[in-house]
Amino acid sequence: MKIYNPKIDKLEEVEKINKTNSEWQKILTPDQYKITRLHGTESAFSSICPVPPKEKGIYGCVCCGTALFNFGTKFESGTGWPSFFEPISPLNVIKKEDSSFGIIRTEVSCARCNAHLGHVFNDGPPPTHKRYCINAIALKLL
Ligand SMILES: [Zn+2]
């Protein structure tokens, strides 16, 4: 599969990461495991999304380190979850319809390891008007 690697500013061919739940459980904290592997949602305002030094940086998948969002696309949505108006590349995330809880939403996952990240909504700011509402626990600064 191809993903965008911002370190070399190029598309890169990488292997998909397929681990079993018990393998993930060994390398993730219980909270990281619950959110990313069991499709959990952290409570609003419950975790702090780290601010990169000099306000320039990239958030990656906590499971596999794939680059997901640029700090420059983060905005304050007031929801209590880190919010971004676009992913670093459409190749690096997977979007799919999620109808759990009887509501149709679009789930966002890591394209390389399938980690559940959050959901995307259509009420974001310009230029995209999208709001990627992401669990801070699913992200790490690269
Ligand atoms: Zn990942």
Backbone and ligand atoms as CSV (ligand in chain L), in Angstrom:
chain,resi,resn,atom,element,x,y,z
A,1,MET,N,N,0.844,-1.194,0.000
A,1,MET,CA,C,0.000,0.000,0.000
A,1,MET,C,C,0.881,1.247,0.000
A,2,LYS,N,N,0.308,2.351,-0.463
A,2,LYS,CA,C,1.064,3.602,-0.496
A,2,LYS,C,C,0.531,4.551,0.571
A,3,ILE,N,N,1.454,5.182,1.300
A,3,ILE,CA,C,1.070,6.263,2.200
A,3,ILE,C,C,2.004,7.439,1.940
A,4,TYR,N,N,1.571,8.605,2.403
A,4,TYR,CA,C,2.410,9.791,2.274
A,4,TYR,C,C,3.321,9.876,3.488
A,5,ASN,N,N,4.605,10.048,3.248
A,5,ASN,CA,C,5.570,10.210,4.341
A,5,ASN,C,C,6.078,11.651,4.345
A,6,PRO,N,N,5.633,12.463,5.318
A,6,PRO,CA,C,6.018,13.881,5.319
A,6,PRO,C,C,7.506,14.103,5.566
A,7,LYS,N,N,8.192,13.110,6.175
A,7,LYS,CA,C,9.629,13.290,6.436
A,7,LYS,C,C,10.416,13.372,5.140
A,8,ILE,N,N,9.989,12.615,4.143
A,8,ILE,CA,C,10.679,12.676,2.859
A,8,ILE,C,C,9.834,13.404,1.814
A,9,ASP,N,N,8.636,13.863,2.227
A,9,ASP,CA,C,7.689,14.557,1.354
A,9,ASP,C,C,7.401,13.755,0.087
A,10,LYS,N,N,7.196,12.465,0.273
A,10,LYS,CA,C,6.929,11.584,-0.875
A,10,LYS,C,C,5.960,10.487,-0.474
A,11,LEU,N,N,5.358,9.874,-1.500
A,11,LEU,CA,C,4.591,8.669,-1.250
A,11,LEU,C,C,5.567,7.529,-1.056
A,12,GLU,N,N,5.169,6.620,-0.199
A,12,GLU,CA,C,6.077,5.544,0.153
A,12,GLU,C,C,5.283,4.238,0.133
A,13,GLU,N,N,5.902,3.164,-0.322
A,13,GLU,CA,C,5.254,1.861,-0.338
A,13,GLU,C,C,5.554,1.178,1.003
A,14,VAL,N,N,4.515,0.844,1.743
A,14,VAL,CA,C,4.715,0.177,3.037
A,14,VAL,C,C,3.793,-1.036,3.114
A,15,GLU,N,N,4.125,-1.917,4.042
A,15,GLU,CA,C,3.269,-3.082,4.290
A,15,GLU,C,C,2.124,-2.669,5.207
A,16,LYS,N,N,0.964,-3.222,4.986
A,16,LYS,CA,C,-0.128,-3.059,5.948
A,16,LYS,C,C,0.266,-3.738,7.241
A,17,ILE,N,N,-0.210,-3.224,8.360
A,17,ILE,CA,C,0.111,-3.869,9.629
A,17,ILE,C,C,-1.120,-4.615,10.115
A,18,ASN,N,N,-0.979,-5.915,10.224
A,18,ASN,CA,C,-2.075,-6.757,10.698
A,18,ASN,C,C,-1.618,-7.486,11.943
A,19,LYS,N,N,-2.083,-7.026,13.085
A,19,LYS,CA,C,-1.748,-7.723,14.326
A,19,LYS,C,C,-3.058,-8.188,14.957
A,20,THR,N,N,-2.963,-9.224,15.753
A,20,THR,CA,C,-4.165,-9.678,16.456
A,20,THR,C,C,-4.406,-8.759,17.653
A,21,ASN,N,N,-5.620,-8.805,18.179
A,21,ASN,CA,C,-5.927,-7.989,19.351
A,21,ASN,C,C,-4.976,-8.280,20.505
A,22,SER,N,N,-4.610,-9.556,20.693
A,22,SER,CA,C,-3.737,-9.827,21.837
A,22,SER,C,C,-2.330,-9.291,21.593
A,23,GLU,N,N,-1.900,-9.237,20.329
A,23,GLU,CA,C,-0.598,-8.610,20.055
A,23,GLU,C,C,-0.662,-7.104,20.339
A,24,TRP,N,N,-1.755,-6.466,19.923
A,24,TRP,CA,C,-1.890,-5.030,20.192
A,24,TRP,C,C,-1.939,-4.772,21.696
A,25,GLN,N,N,-2.644,-5.646,22.397
A,25,GLN,CA,C,-2.792,-5.444,23.832
A,25,GLN,C,C,-1.436,-5.401,24.545
A,26,LYS,N,N,-0.464,-6.137,23.986
A,26,LYS,CA,C,0.860,-6.170,24.614
A,26,LYS,C,C,1.629,-4.873,24.415
A,27,ILE,N,N,1.364,-4.151,23.320
A,27,ILE,CA,C,2.190,-2.967,23.055
A,27,ILE,C,C,1.466,-1.656,23.332
A,28,LEU,N,N,0.166,-1.703,23.585
A,28,LEU,CA,C,-0.576,-0.466,23.852
A,28,LEU,C,C,-0.968,-0.397,25.324
A,29,THR,N,N,-1.215,0.827,25.802
A,29,THR,CA,C,-1.764,0.957,27.154
A,29,THR,C,C,-3.233,0.519,27.089
A,30,PRO,N,N,-3.843,0.207,28.246
A,30,PRO,CA,C,-5.255,-0.202,28.218
A,30,PRO,C,C,-6.154,0.841,27.544
A,31,ASP,N,N,-5.910,2.120,27.781
A,31,ASP,CA,C,-6.734,3.157,27.144
A,31,ASP,C,C,-6.509,3.213,25.636
A,32,GLN,N,N,-5.263,3.156,25.223
A,32,GLN,CA,C,-4.960,3.166,23.778
A,32,GLN,C,C,-5.608,1.968,23.102
A,33,TYR,N,N,-5.551,0.826,23.756
A,33,TYR,CA,C,-6.128,-0.393,23.196
A,33,TYR,C,C,-7.647,-0.252,23.051
A,34,LYS,N,N,-8.275,0.255,24.098
A,34,LYS,CA,C,-9.733,0.377,24.098
A,34,LYS,C,C,-10.202,1.307,22.976
A,35,ILE,N,N,-9.528,2.441,22.807
A,35,ILE,CA,C,-9.952,3.417,21.795
A,35,ILE,C,C,-9.650,2.900,20.385
A,36,THR,N,N,-8.404,2.488,20.166
A,36,THR,CA,C,-7.993,2.227,18.777
A,36,THR,C,C,-8.416,0.855,18.283
A,37,ARG,N,N,-8.512,-0.109,19.158
A,37,ARG,CA,C,-8.802,-1.481,18.715
A,37,ARG,C,C,-10.236,-1.893,18.992
A,38,LEU,N,N,-10.849,-1.310,20.007
A,38,LEU,CA,C,-12.223,-1.697,20.339
A,38,LEU,C,C,-13.194,-0.569,20.003
A,39,HIS,N,N,-12.734,0.399,19.192
A,39,HIS,CA,C,-13.591,1.495,18.714
A,39,HIS,C,C,-14.187,2.307,19.857
A,40,GLY,N,N,-13.379,2.544,20.871
A,40,GLY,CA,C,-13.864,3.336,21.999
A,40,GLY,C,C,-13.812,4.819,21.704
A,41,THR,N,N,-14.396,5.579,22.595
A,41,THR,CA,C,-14.317,7.040,22.510
A,41,THR,C,C,-13.916,7.545,23.883
A,42,GLU,N,N,-12.877,8.347,23.918
A,42,GLU,CA,C,-12.480,8.921,25.205
A,42,GLU,C,C,-13.510,9.976,25.598
A,43,SER,N,N,-13.652,10.235,26.900
A,43,SER,CA,C,-14.580,11.279,27.344
A,43,SER,C,C,-14.072,12.628,26.871
A,44,ALA,N,N,-15.009,13.511,26.525
A,44,ALA,CA,C,-14.633,14.858,26.090
A,44,ALA,C,C,-13.778,15.515,27.169
A,45,PHE,N,N,-12.800,16.251,26.758
A,45,PHE,CA,C,-11.884,16.989,27.638
A,45,PHE,C,C,-11.075,16.071,28.561
A,46,SER,N,N,-11.057,14.746,28.276
A,46,SER,CA,C,-10.386,13.847,29.219
A,46,SER,C,C,-8.903,13.727,28.951
A,47,SER,N,N,-8.466,13.972,27.732
A,47,SER,CA,C,-7.020,13.860,27.544
A,47,SER,C,C,-6.485,15.033,26.760
A,48,ILE,N,N,-5.230,15.285,27.046
A,48,ILE,CA,C,-4.593,16.479,26.506
A,48,ILE,C,C,-3.872,16.074,25.232
A,49,CYS,N,N,-4.131,16.816,24.195
A,49,CYS,CA,C,-3.430,16.579,22.947
A,49,CYS,C,C,-2.151,17.405,22.997
A,50,PRO,N,N,-0.983,16.793,22.907
A,50,PRO,CA,C,0.250,17.546,23.067
A,50,PRO,C,C,0.430,18.611,21.976
A,51,VAL,N,N,0.954,19.759,22.376
A,51,VAL,CA,C,1.235,20.821,21.405
A,51,VAL,C,C,2.701,20.681,21.011
A,52,PRO,N,N,2.975,20.625,19.711
A,52,PRO,CA,C,4.367,20.428,19.287
A,52,PRO,C,C,5.213,21.672,19.557
A,53,PRO,N,N,6.520,21.491,19.705
A,53,PRO,CA,C,7.384,22.647,19.880
A,53,PRO,C,C,7.296,23.566,18.660
A,54,LYS,N,N,7.336,24.832,18.887
A,54,LYS,CA,C,7.260,25.844,17.824
A,54,LYS,C,C,5.961,25.756,17.028
A,55,GLU,N,N,4.949,25.075,17.612
A,55,GLU,CA,C,3.652,24.961,16.954
A,55,GLU,C,C,3.750,24.423,15.533
A,56,LYS,N,N,4.766,23.619,15.298
A,56,LYS,CA,C,4.878,22.964,13.997
A,56,LYS,C,C,5.130,21.507,14.291
A,57,GLY,N,N,4.329,20.668,13.743
A,57,GLY,CA,C,4.543,19.262,14.025
A,57,GLY,C,C,3.486,18.426,13.390
A,58,ILE,N,N,3.667,17.130,13.544
A,58,ILE,CA,C,2.786,16.166,12.896
A,58,ILE,C,C,2.314,15.158,13.935
A,59,TYR,N,N,1.018,14.916,13.907
A,59,TYR,CA,C,0.458,13.877,14.756
A,59,TYR,C,C,0.384,12.578,13.965
A,60,GLY,N,N,0.823,11.499,14.607
A,60,GLY,CA,C,0.786,10.198,13.966
A,60,GLY,C,C,-0.071,9.226,14.752
A,61,CYS,N,N,-0.275,8.073,14.159
A,61,CYS,CA,C,-1.046,7.000,14.775
A,61,CYS,C,C,-0.274,6.448,15.980
A,62,VAL,N,N,-0.946,6.341,17.121
A,62,VAL,CA,C,-0.269,5.865,18.324
A,62,VAL,C,C,0.123,4.393,18.175
A,63,CYS,N,N,-0.557,3.667,17.308
A,63,CYS,CA,C,-0.273,2.232,17.122
A,63,CYS,C,C,0.908,1.996,16.197
A,64,CYS,N,N,0.964,2.712,15.066
A,64,CYS,CA,C,1.967,2.349,14.064
A,64,CYS,C,C,2.817,3.534,13.593
A,65,GLY,N,N,2.538,4.749,14.075
A,65,GLY,CA,C,3.384,5.891,13.732
A,65,GLY,C,C,3.133,6.501,12.369
A,66,THR,N,N,2.114,6.024,11.646
A,66,THR,CA,C,1.788,6.649,10.353
A,66,THR,C,C,1.369,8.102,10.577
A,67,ALA,N,N,1.915,9.008,9.773
A,67,ALA,CA,C,1.570,10.431,9.891
A,67,ALA,C,C,0.099,10.615,9.537
A,68,LEU,N,N,-0.633,11.383,10.362
A,68,LEU,CA,C,-2.076,11.527,10.134
A,68,LEU,C,C,-2.523,12.978,9.946
A,69,PHE,N,N,-2.051,13.876,10.820
A,69,PHE,CA,C,-2.538,15.255,10.768
A,69,PHE,C,C,-1.391,16.223,11.032
A,70,ASN,N,N,-1.423,17.341,10.317
A,70,ASN,CA,C,-0.491,18.432,10.582
A,70,ASN,C,C,-1.044,19.307,11.687
A,71,PHE,N,N,-0.168,19.778,12.563
A,71,PHE,CA,C,-0.629,20.689,13.613
A,71,PHE,C,C,-1.328,21.906,13.003
A,72,GLY,N,N,-0.855,22.348,11.837
A,72,GLY,CA,C,-1.422,23.519,11.177
A,72,GLY,C,C,-2.881,23.372,10.753
A,73,THR,N,N,-3.406,22.148,10.763
A,73,THR,CA,C,-4.813,21.950,10.376
A,73,THR,C,C,-5.701,21.721,11.598
A,74,LYS,N,N,-5.113,21.883,12.785
A,74,LYS,CA,C,-5.867,21.684,14.028
A,74,LYS,C,C,-6.622,22.974,14.342
A,75,PHE,N,N,-7.835,22.837,14.837
A,75,PHE,CA,C,-8.574,24.033,15.236
A,75,PHE,C,C,-9.348,23.748,16.521
A,76,GLU,N,N,-9.736,24.812,17.184
A,76,GLU,CA,C,-10.462,24.683,18.442
A,76,GLU,C,C,-11.945,24.543,18.137
A,77,SER,N,N,-12.488,23.336,18.340
A,77,SER,CA,C,-13.892,23.107,18.001
A,77,SER,C,C,-14.790,23.264,19.210
A,78,GLY,N,N,-14.181,23.305,20.407
A,78,GLY,CA,C,-14.990,23.413,21.615
A,78,GLY,C,C,-15.641,22.109,22.036
A,79,THR,N,N,-15.361,21.021,21.312
A,79,THR,CA,C,-16.024,19.749,21.613
A,79,THR,C,C,-15.315,18.959,22.703
A,80,GLY,N,N,-14.050,19.294,22.970
A,80,GLY,CA,C,-13.295,18.510,23.946
A,80,GLY,C,C,-12.472,17.404,23.324
A,81,TRP,N,N,-12.500,17.327,21.992
A,81,TRP,CA,C,-11.638,16.391,21.279
A,81,TRP,C,C,-10.786,17.180,20.291
A,82,PRO,N,N,-9.547,16.734,20.062
A,82,PRO,CA,C,-8.750,17.418,19.047
A,82,PRO,C,C,-9.464,17.355,17.693
A,83,SER,N,N,-9.476,18.490,17.001
A,83,SER,CA,C,-10.209,18.578,15.737
A,83,SER,C,C,-9.304,19.133,14.659
A,84,PHE,N,N,-9.428,18.573,13.478
A,84,PHE,CA,C,-8.583,18.954,12.343
A,84,PHE,C,C,-9.494,19.150,11.143
A,85,PHE,N,N,-9.094,20.046,10.221
A,85,PHE,CA,C,-9.957,20.218,9.050
A,85,PHE,C,C,-9.530,19.355,7.867
A,86,GLU,N,N,-8.358,18.723,7.943
A,86,GLU,CA,C,-8.026,17.741,6.906
A,86,GLU,C,C,-6.898,16.831,7.369
A,87,PRO,N,N,-6.852,15.604,6.826
A,87,PRO,CA,C,-5.736,14.716,7.141
A,87,PRO,C,C,-4.498,15.119,6.345
A,88,ILE,N,N,-3.352,14.618,6.749
A,88,ILE,CA,C,-2.108,14.981,6.070
A,88,ILE,C,C,-2.120,14.497,4.622
A,89,SER,N,N,-2.809,13.391,4.387
A,89,SER,CA,C,-3.007,12.876,3.031
A,89,SER,C,C,-4.234,11.979,3.054
A,90,PRO,N,N,-5.049,12.018,1.998
A,90,PRO,CA,C,-6.201,11.099,1.971
A,90,PRO,C,C,-5.765,9.636,1.935
A,91,LEU,N,N,-4.494,9.396,1.570
A,91,LEU,CA,C,-4.011,8.006,1.539
A,91,LEU,C,C,-3.791,7.434,2.934
A,92,ASN,N,N,-3.578,8.328,3.904
A,92,ASN,CA,C,-3.151,7.864,5.223
A,92,ASN,C,C,-4.306,7.528,6.162
A,93,VAL,N,N,-5.527,7.857,5.756
A,93,VAL,CA,C,-6.688,7.523,6.582
A,93,VAL,C,C,-7.715,6.766,5.729
A,94,ILE,N,N,-8.522,5.991,6.419
A,94,ILE,CA,C,-9.634,5.289,5.764
A,94,ILE,C,C,-10.914,5.863,6.357
A,95,LYS,N,N,-11.886,6.136,5.483
A,95,LYS,CA,C,-13.173,6.608,5.988
A,95,LYS,C,C,-14.220,5.565,5.663
A,96,LYS,N,N,-15.050,5.254,6.621
A,96,LYS,CA,C,-16.161,4.362,6.293
A,96,LYS,C,C,-17.379,4.656,7.153
A,97,GLU,N,N,-18.526,4.306,6.589
A,97,GLU,CA,C,-19.764,4.603,7.283
A,97,GLU,C,C,-19.903,3.735,8.530
A,98,ASP,N,N,-20.336,4.356,9.592
A,98,ASP,CA,C,-20.480,3.677,10.875
A,98,ASP,C,C,-21.889,3.965,11.367
A,99,SER,N,N,-22.683,2.906,11.565
A,99,SER,CA,C,-24.054,3.153,12.005
A,99,SER,C,C,-24.289,2.665,13.433
A,100,SER,N,N,-23.198,2.556,14.218
A,100,SER,CA,C,-23.404,2.133,15.599
A,100,SER,C,C,-24.152,3.228,16.350
A,101,PHE,N,N,-24.837,2.863,17.404
A,101,PHE,CA,C,-25.654,3.778,18.221
A,101,PHE,C,C,-26.809,4.388,17.408
A,102,GLY,N,N,-27.144,3.764,16.259
A,102,GLY,CA,C,-28.291,4.248,15.497
A,102,GLY,C,C,-28.092,5.582,14.798
A,103,ILE,N,N,-26.857,6.055,14.737
A,103,ILE,CA,C,-26.588,7.324,14.052
A,103,ILE,C,C,-25.619,6.994,12.918
A,104,ILE,N,N,-25.830,7.599,11.772
A,104,ILE,CA,C,-24.898,7.365,10.672
A,104,ILE,C,C,-23.780,8.382,10.783
A,105,ARG,N,N,-22.593,7.888,10.956
A,105,ARG,CA,C,-21.436,8.771,11.034
A,105,ARG,C,C,-20.365,8.188,10.135
A,106,THR,N,N,-19.336,8.981,9.851
A,106,THR,CA,C,-18.225,8.463,9.064
A,106,THR,C,C,-17.045,8.245,9.992
A,107,GLU,N,N,-16.668,6.996,10.104
A,107,GLU,CA,C,-15.551,6.638,10.965
A,107,GLU,C,C,-14.228,6.898,10.251
A,108,VAL,N,N,-13.237,7.354,10.984
A,108,VAL,CA,C,-11.903,7.582,10.432
A,108,VAL,C,C,-10.926,6.625,11.111
A,109,SER,N,N,-10.170,5.889,10.295
A,109,SER,CA,C,-9.186,4.953,10.837
A,109,SER,C,C,-7.840,5.174,10.162
A,110,CYS,N,N,-6.803,4.648,10.795
A,110,CYS,CA,C,-5.460,4.676,10.209
A,110,CYS,C,C,-5.428,3.717,9.024
A,111,ALA,N,N,-4.952,4.187,7.878
A,111,ALA,CA,C,-4.962,3.347,6.678
A,111,ALA,C,C,-3.991,2.177,6.791
A,112,ARG,N,N,-2.944,2.350,7.592
A,112,ARG,CA,C,-1.925,1.301,7.627
A,112,ARG,C,C,-2.238,0.197,8.630
A,113,CYS,N,N,-2.792,0.541,9.775
A,113,CYS,CA,C,-3.008,-0.505,10.797
A,113,CYS,C,C,-4.455,-0.600,11.229
A,114,ASN,N,N,-5.347,0.203,10.602
A,114,ASN,CA,C,-6.776,0.122,10.919
A,114,ASN,C,C,-7.165,0.633,12.299
A,115,ALA,N,N,-6.285,1.352,12.971
A,115,ALA,CA,C,-6.634,1.882,14.298
A,115,ALA,C,C,-7.835,2.824,14.173
A,116,HIS,N,N,-8.803,2.658,15.038
A,116,HIS,CA,C,-9.923,3.599,15.076
A,116,HIS,C,C,-9.399,4.926,15.634
A,117,LEU,N,N,-9.673,6.020,14.915
A,117,LEU,CA,C,-9.179,7.335,15.343
A,117,LEU,C,C,-10.306,8.216,15.850
A,118,GLY,N,N,-11.420,8.219,15.147
A,118,GLY,CA,C,-12.535,9.093,15.514
A,118,GLY,C,C,-13.517,9.136,14.366
A,119,HIS,N,N,-14.167,10.289,14.182
A,119,HIS,CA,C,-15.166,10.445,13.122
A,119,HIS,C,C,-14.952,11.769,12.410
A,120,VAL,N,N,-15.505,11.861,11.191
A,120,VAL,CA,C,-15.427,13.129,10.459
A,120,VAL,C,C,-16.847,13.634,10.220
A,121,PHE,N,N,-17.017,14.946,10.427
A,121,PHE,CA,C,-18.318,15.599,10.278
A,121,PHE,C,C,-18.185,16.745,9.280
A,122,ASN,N,N,-19.334,17.186,8.785
A,122,ASN,CA,C,-19.330,18.226,7.740
A,122,ASN,C,C,-19.522,19.641,8.281
A,123,ASP,N,N,-19.174,19.872,9.529
A,123,ASP,CA,C,-19.413,21.207,10.092
A,123,ASP,C,C,-18.112,21.899,10.491
A,124,GLY,N,N,-17.047,21.600,9.767
A,124,GLY,CA,C,-15.755,22.208,10.072
A,124,GLY,C,C,-15.572,23.572,9.421
A,125,PRO,N,N,-14.436,24.183,9.701
A,125,PRO,CA,C,-14.152,25.517,9.159
A,125,PRO,C,C,-13.620,25.440,7.717
A,126,PRO,N,N,-13.583,26.569,7.009
A,126,PRO,CA,C,-12.925,26.596,5.704
A,126,PRO,C,C,-11.446,26.230,5.876
A,127,PRO,N,N,-10.735,25.746,4.911
A,127,PRO,CA,C,-11.200,25.632,3.521
A,127,PRO,C,C,-11.978,24.348,3.222
A,128,THR,N,N,-11.961,23.354,4.099
A,128,THR,CA,C,-12.562,22.059,3.733
A,128,THR,C,C,-13.987,21.897,4.277
A,129,HIS,N,N,-14.310,22.645,5.351
A,129,HIS,CA,C,-15.595,22.505,6.056
A,129,HIS,C,C,-15.778,21.108,6.648
A,130,LYS,N,N,-14.682,20.418,6.840
A,130,LYS,CA,C,-14.734,19.112,7.499
A,130,LYS,C,C,-14.218,19.269,8.929
A,131,ARG,N,N,-14.724,18.430,9.796
A,131,ARG,CA,C,-14.224,18.393,11.170
A,131,ARG,C,C,-13.869,16.954,11.510
A,132,TYR,N,N,-12.565,16.676,11.502
A,132,TYR,CA,C,-12.080,15.362,11.924
A,132,TYR,C,C,-11.980,15.405,13.438
A,133,CYS,N,N,-12.885,14.706,14.086
A,133,CYS,CA,C,-12.991,14.717,15.541
A,133,CYS,C,C,-12.282,13.461,16.039
A,134,ILE,N,N,-11.105,13.649,16.607
A,134,ILE,CA,C,-10.181,12.538,16.829
A,134,ILE,C,C,-9.911,12.353,18.320
A,135,ASN,N,N,-9.809,11.118,18.750
A,135,ASN,CA,C,-9.438,10.838,20.134
A,135,ASN,C,C,-7.959,11.177,20.336
A,136,ALA,N,N,-7.670,12.027,21.336
A,136,ALA,CA,C,-6.274,12.413,21.575
A,136,ALA,C,C,-5.417,11.181,21.893
A,137,ILE,N,N,-6.015,10.183,22.529
A,137,ILE,CA,C,-5.277,8.971,22.902
A,137,ILE,C,C,-4.778,8.211,21.676
A,138,ALA,N,N,-5.463,8.372,20.554
A,138,ALA,CA,C,-5.065,7.654,19.327
A,138,ALA,C,C,-3.907,8.337,18.611
A,139,LEU,N,N,-3.507,9.523,19.097
A,139,LEU,CA,C,-2.468,10.305,18.410
A,139,LEU,C,C,-1.211,10.397,19.245
A,140,LYS,N,N,-0.075,10.509,18.540
A,140,LYS,CA,C,1.166,10.883,19.220
A,140,LYS,C,C,1.917,11.851,18.324
A,141,LEU,N,N,2.712,12.706,18.944
A,141,LEU,CA,C,3.531,13.616,18.141
A,141,LEU,C,C,4.673,12.829,17.526
A,142,LEU,N,N,4.899,13.043,16.255
A,142,LEU,CA,C,6.001,12.313,15.601
A,142,LEU,C,C,7.290,13.114,15.739
L,1,ZN,ZN,ZN,-1.801,3.111,12.491
